[in-house]
């Protein structure tokens, strides 16, 4: 049995990329994939969609924490705030900019 990660690595080894677009998998350029790999991707499509979706969410979360940490460091070093206050303000800035703005 092939793992989902192995399927994704096989796509990359073929010179293509794989990503989610809506509720579909997008592989570019699709023409470089061998027919047997295309068949395995179709067979595992629902699992691949779920797997790639989870990876995307984890990546977004990591990017958010990095954004917050960077802003907090700037506030601490250049703004003279203590670590706790800088972290709090950076988090609130992130929240207003990315969470509240997307729910209006």
C-alpha positions as CSV (number, residue, x, y, z in Angstrom):
1,X,0.0,0.0,0.0
2,X,1.2,3.5,-0.9
3,X,1.1,6.3,1.6
4,X,-0.4,9.6,0.7
5,X,2.9,11.3,1.2
6,X,4.5,8.8,-1.2
7,X,1.9,9.6,-3.8
8,X,2.6,13.4,-3.4
9,X,6.4,12.7,-3.6
10,X,5.8,10.7,-6.8
11,X,4.0,13.6,-8.3
12,X,6.9,15.9,-7.4
13,X,9.4,13.4,-8.7
14,X,7.6,13.4,-12.0
15,X,8.2,17.2,-12.3
16,X,4.7,18.3,-11.4
17,X,3.0,20.0,-8.4
18,X,-0.2,19.0,-6.7
19,X,-2.6,21.3,-4.8
20,X,-6.2,21.8,-3.9
21,X,-8.4,24.1,-5.9
22,X,-12.0,24.2,-4.5
23,X,-13.0,20.5,-4.1
24,X,-10.6,19.2,-6.8
25,X,-6.9,18.3,-7.1
26,X,-4.9,20.4,-9.5
27,X,-1.7,18.8,-10.9
28,X,0.5,20.9,-13.2
29,X,1.7,20.0,-15.7
30,X,-0.6,17.0,-15.6
31,X,0.8,15.6,-18.9
32,X,4.1,14.5,-17.2
33,X,2.5,11.9,-14.9
34,X,2.6,8.3,-15.9
35,X,-0.9,6.6,-16.4
36,X,-0.4,4.3,-13.4
37,X,0.3,7.3,-11.1
38,X,-2.8,9.1,-12.4
39,X,-4.9,6.0,-11.6
40,X,-3.5,5.8,-8.1
41,X,-4.2,9.6,-7.6
42,X,-7.8,9.1,-8.7
43,X,-8.2,6.1,-6.4
44,X,-7.0,8.1,-3.4
45,X,-8.5,11.4,-4.4
46,X,-10.8,11.8,-1.3
47,X,-7.9,11.0,1.1
48,X,-5.5,13.2,-0.8
49,X,-8.0,16.1,-0.6
50,X,-8.3,15.7,3.2
51,X,-4.6,15.2,3.7
52,X,-3.6,18.3,1.6
53,X,-6.3,20.3,3.3
54,X,-4.9,19.5,6.8
55,X,-1.4,20.3,5.6
56,X,-2.7,23.7,4.4
57,X,-4.4,24.5,7.7
58,X,-1.2,23.5,9.6
59,X,0.9,25.7,7.3
60,X,-1.5,28.6,7.7
61,X,-1.3,28.3,11.5
62,X,2.5,28.1,11.4
63,X,2.6,31.2,9.2
64,X,0.4,33.0,11.7
65,X,2.5,32.2,14.7
66,X,5.6,33.3,12.8
67,X,3.9,36.6,11.9
68,X,2.9,37.2,15.5
69,X,6.4,36.3,16.8
70,X,8.1,38.7,14.3
71,X,5.8,41.6,15.2
72,X,6.2,40.9,19.0
73,X,10.0,41.0,18.6
74,X,9.9,44.3,16.8
75,X,7.6,45.7,19.5
76,X,9.9,44.4,22.2
77,X,13.2,45.6,20.6
78,X,12.2,48.8,18.9
79,X,9.1,49.7,21.0
80,X,10.6,48.9,24.4
81,X,7.7,46.7,25.5
82,X,8.2,43.8,27.8
83,X,7.9,40.3,26.2
84,X,4.3,39.6,27.5
85,X,3.0,43.0,26.4
86,X,4.6,42.7,23.0
87,X,3.2,39.2,22.5
88,X,-0.3,40.3,23.6
89,X,-0.3,43.4,21.3
90,X,1.1,41.4,18.3
91,X,-1.6,38.8,18.8
92,X,-4.4,41.4,19.0
93,X,-3.0,43.1,15.8
94,X,-3.0,39.7,14.0
95,X,-6.5,39.0,15.2
96,X,-7.9,42.3,14.1
97,X,-6.1,42.2,10.7
98,X,-6.7,38.6,9.7
99,X,-9.6,37.2,11.7
100,X,-12.0,40.1,12.2
101,X,-11.3,41.4,8.7
102,X,-12.3,38.1,7.1
103,X,-15.6,37.8,9.1
104,X,-17.1,41.1,8.2
